[in-house]
Amino acid sequence: MVLMLSPKETKLRFRWMLDKDRDRVLEIEREVFRYPYSSEEFDDLLATGRLRGATALVAELDSIVVGYFIYHTVSETIEIISIAIDNDNKRRGIGSQFINRMIEAKRGIDIRYFEVRCAEVNLDSQLFFSAMGFKAVAVLPNFYGDDMSAYLFEYKIEYQE
Ligand SMILES: CC(C)(COP(=O)(O)OP(=O)(O)OC[C@H]1O[C@@H](n2cnc3c(N)ncnc32)[C@H](O)[C@@H]1OP(=O)(O)O)[C@@H](O)C(=O)NCCC(=O)NCCS
C-alpha cells in the first residue's frame, strides 16, 4: 500500500506512545468510536505509559498525533487491540502504514499472524482489514456485550525471502 500524502505533507512519523499523548489519543478514541474506552479503562490499558505486555504507537503528522495503534504479542500472533486514525486523516494510507510497518518490523521474529476483532456494526474497519488482506475467520457472539457480536479477522504473514 502506497502512502498517499502529498509531497508538502510528508512529515509523517511513527513513534512509541508516551504519557504526554494520553489526552490526544483519548480525543481520537472518542471521535472515531461509537463505544469508546472510558478514560479509566484507557488508563488501565496504558498503565505507566506502556500497555502491560503490549505496545502502543502513534502516528504524528506535522507534530500532531493523528492516529494510534495498540497491540500485543501472544506466541506467534500479534493481536491488534485498537487502531484509529482521526477523521480528518482517514483514507490517506496511515492505517495501512501501521500494519505494513509492523509486518516489516517483525520480519524474522517468528510472528506469523495478525488478529483483530471488529464489532459487527463497524463496517469501515471490516472493509479496511479486508483491503489489507485479512480474512474473517470466526464470529464471536456477544463479544462486546449483549447483542454486539464481533468478527475475528486473521492475516497470515507471508515473507518473500
Ligand atoms: C479503520 C481505520 C483505522 C483505517 O485507517 P485509514 O488510515 O483510514 O486507512 P487507509 O487509508 O490505510 O486505507 C487502506 C485501504 O483500506 C480500505 N478502507 C479504509 N477505510 C475504508 C472505508 N471507510 N470504506 C471502505 N474501504 C476502506 C480502502 O481499500 C483503503 O484504500 P483506498 O483508500 O486506496 O481505497 C480508520 O478508518 C479508523 O480509524 N476507523 C475508526 C476506528 C476503527 O474502527 N478502528 C478499527 C477497530 S477494529
The ligand as an SDF file (V2000), in Angstrom:
LIG
                    3D

 48 50  0  0  0  0  0  0  0  0999 V2000
  -10.0850    1.5980   10.1200 C   0  0  0  0  0  0  0  0  0  0  0  0
   -9.0810    2.7800   10.0650 C   0  0  0  0  0  0  0  0  0  0  0  0
   -8.0250    2.5850   11.1350 C   0  0  0  0  0  0  0  0  0  0  0  0
   -8.4300    2.7820    8.6790 C   0  0  0  0  0  0  0  0  0  0  0  0
   -7.3730    3.7440    8.6750 O   0  0  0  0  0  0  0  0  0  0  0  0
   -7.0570    4.6350    7.3780 P   0  0  0  0  0  0  0  0  0  0  0  0
   -5.7780    5.3190    7.5800 O   0  0  0  0  0  0  0  0  0  0  0  0
   -8.2350    5.4780    7.0890 O   0  0  0  0  0  0  0  0  0  0  0  0
   -6.9480    3.5040    6.2490 O   0  0  0  0  0  0  0  0  0  0  0  0
   -6.1010    3.5730    4.8850 P   0  0  0  0  0  0  0  0  0  0  0  0
   -6.1630    4.9300    4.3070 O   0  0  0  0  0  0  0  0  0  0  0  0
   -4.7610    2.9920    5.1370 O   0  0  0  0  0  0  0  0  0  0  0  0
   -6.9710    2.5940    3.9720 O   0  0  0  0  0  0  0  0  0  0  0  0
   -6.4070    1.4930    3.2830 C   0  0  0  0  0  0  0  0  0  0  0  0
   -7.4990    0.8470    2.4610 C   0  0  0  0  0  0  0  0  0  0  0  0
   -8.4900    0.2680    3.3290 O   0  0  0  0  0  0  0  0  0  0  0  0
   -9.7910    0.4030    2.7190 C   0  0  0  0  0  0  0  0  0  0  0  0
  -10.6140    1.2770    3.5470 N   0  0  0  0  0  0  0  0  0  0  0  0
  -10.2230    2.0060    4.6220 C   0  0  0  0  0  0  0  0  0  0  0  0
  -11.2920    2.6550    5.1580 N   0  0  0  0  0  0  0  0  0  0  0  0
  -12.3480    2.3330    4.3890 C   0  0  0  0  0  0  0  0  0  0  0  0
  -13.7170    2.7030    4.4190 C   0  0  0  0  0  0  0  0  0  0  0  0
  -14.2100    3.5450    5.3550 N   0  0  0  0  0  0  0  0  0  0  0  0
  -14.5510    2.1930    3.4660 N   0  0  0  0  0  0  0  0  0  0  0  0
  -14.0750    1.3540    2.5270 C   0  0  0  0  0  0  0  0  0  0  0  0
  -12.7810    0.9640    2.4460 N   0  0  0  0  0  0  0  0  0  0  0  0
  -11.9420    1.4450    3.3710 C   0  0  0  0  0  0  0  0  0  0  0  0
   -9.5680    1.0250    1.3480 C   0  0  0  0  0  0  0  0  0  0  0  0
   -9.3590   -0.0190    0.4120 O   0  0  0  0  0  0  0  0  0  0  0  0
   -8.2780    1.7950    1.5810 C   0  0  0  0  0  0  0  0  0  0  0  0
   -7.5550    2.0390    0.3750 O   0  0  0  0  0  0  0  0  0  0  0  0
   -8.0310    3.2620   -0.5870 P   0  0  0  0  0  0  0  0  0  0  0  0
   -8.2240    4.4610    0.2850 O   0  0  0  0  0  0  0  0  0  0  0  0
   -6.8760    3.3710   -1.5380 O   0  0  0  0  0  0  0  0  0  0  0  0
   -9.3130    2.8090   -1.2340 O   0  0  0  0  0  0  0  0  0  0  0  0
   -9.8250    4.1440   10.2360 C   0  0  0  0  0  0  0  0  0  0  0  0
  -10.9040    4.1990    9.3390 O   0  0  0  0  0  0  0  0  0  0  0  0
  -10.3530    4.3760   11.6370 C   0  0  0  0  0  0  0  0  0  0  0  0
   -9.6760    4.9250   12.4930 O   0  0  0  0  0  0  0  0  0  0  0  0
  -11.6370    3.9480   11.8860 N   0  0  0  0  0  0  0  0  0  0  0  0
  -12.2490    4.1650   13.2040 C   0  0  0  0  0  0  0  0  0  0  0  0
  -11.6110    3.2900   14.2730 C   0  0  0  0  0  0  0  0  0  0  0  0
  -11.7850    1.8210   13.9550 C   0  0  0  0  0  0  0  0  0  0  0  0
  -12.8510    1.3610   13.5650 O   0  0  0  0  0  0  0  0  0  0  0  0
  -10.6950    1.0490   14.1630 N   0  0  0  0  0  0  0  0  0  0  0  0
  -10.6760   -0.3980   13.9530 C   0  0  0  0  0  0  0  0  0  0  0  0
  -11.0890   -1.0930   15.2010 C   0  0  0  0  0  0  0  0  0  0  0  0
  -11.1460   -2.8630   14.9400 S   0  0  0  0  0  0  0  0  0  0  0  0
  1  2  1  0
  2  3  1  0
  2  4  1  0
  2 36  1  0
  4  5  1  0
  5  6  1  0
  6  7  2  0
  6  8  1  0
  6  9  1  0
  9 10  1  0
 10 11  2  0
 10 12  1  0
 10 13  1  0
 13 14  1  0
 14 15  1  0
 15 16  1  0
 15 30  1  0
 16 17  1  0
 17 18  1  0
 17 28  1  0
 18 19  1  0
 18 27  1  0
 19 20  2  0
 20 21  1  0
 21 22  1  0
 21 27  2  0
 22 23  1  0
 22 24  2  0
 24 25  1  0
 25 26  2  0
 26 27  1  0
 28 29  1  0
 28 30  1  0
 30 31  1  0
 31 32  1  0
 32 33  2  0
 32 34  1  0
 32 35  1  0
 36 37  1  0
 36 38  1  0
 38 39  2  0
 38 40  1  0
 40 41  1  0
 41 42  1  0
 42 43  1  0
 43 44  2  0
 43 45  1  0
 45 46  1  0
 46 47  1  0
 47 48  1  0
M  END
$$$$
